[in-house]
């Protein structure tokens, strides 16, 4: 289950705007939308506003770290 509070007791967002996600990952929007299209990042809409789940961002980074270690 998704944790909503980090180790420091801070509340973490469950989702963010695509621009925020791209900034967090230090990637451009073309690469960001490519990751969404491939299914590497989860996106959904609320009243027409797209959001990217923070869980999928963390999962992407974890997969990349595991691949780099292999």
C-alpha atoms as one frame of an Amber mdcrd trajectory, in Angstrom:
protein
   0.000   0.000   0.000   1.157   3.528  -0.784   2.623   5.405   2.174   1.347
   8.942   2.480   3.829  10.111   5.117   7.597   9.914   4.706  10.157   8.923
   7.338  10.409  12.509   8.565   6.658  12.652   9.128   6.045  14.904   6.129
   2.940  14.359   4.023   3.892  13.443   0.454   1.660  14.019  -2.581   0.165
  10.974  -4.280   0.392  12.641  -7.687   1.783  15.744  -9.338   1.543  17.773
 -12.516   3.556  16.415 -15.438   5.851  19.464 -15.401   6.650  18.804 -11.729
   7.348  15.138 -12.464   9.670  16.029 -15.349  11.503  18.523 -13.130  11.840
  15.930 -10.362  13.334  13.426 -12.828  15.429  16.089 -14.598  14.011  15.123
 -17.998  12.301  17.033 -20.785   8.637  16.792 -21.612   9.237  14.678 -24.736
  11.035  12.014 -22.673   8.400  12.332 -19.929   5.494  11.668 -22.277   7.483
   8.831 -23.865   7.755   7.200 -20.420   3.996   7.615 -19.940   3.279   6.120
 -23.376   5.533   3.125 -22.610   3.765   2.588 -19.299   6.846   3.399 -17.222
   4.977   6.264 -15.549   1.295   6.179 -14.556  -0.832   9.117 -15.633  -4.489
   9.882 -14.998  -6.831  12.833 -15.374  -8.939  14.707 -12.870 -11.399  17.037
 -14.607  -9.090  17.183 -17.632  -5.925  17.886 -15.613  -3.253  15.220 -16.070
  -1.404  13.929 -13.024   1.534  11.536 -12.678   1.594   9.234  -9.658   4.538
   9.646  -7.326   4.528   5.869  -6.786   5.276   5.355 -10.486   8.111   7.915
 -10.320   9.678   6.088  -7.376   9.175   2.726  -9.122  10.854   4.021 -12.300
  13.889   5.226 -10.365  14.087   1.931  -8.474  13.969  -0.063 -11.741  16.692
   2.120 -13.240  18.902   1.624 -10.176  18.414  -2.135 -10.322  19.281  -2.205
 -14.025  22.397  -0.132 -13.417  23.523  -2.519 -10.673  23.045  -5.595 -12.879
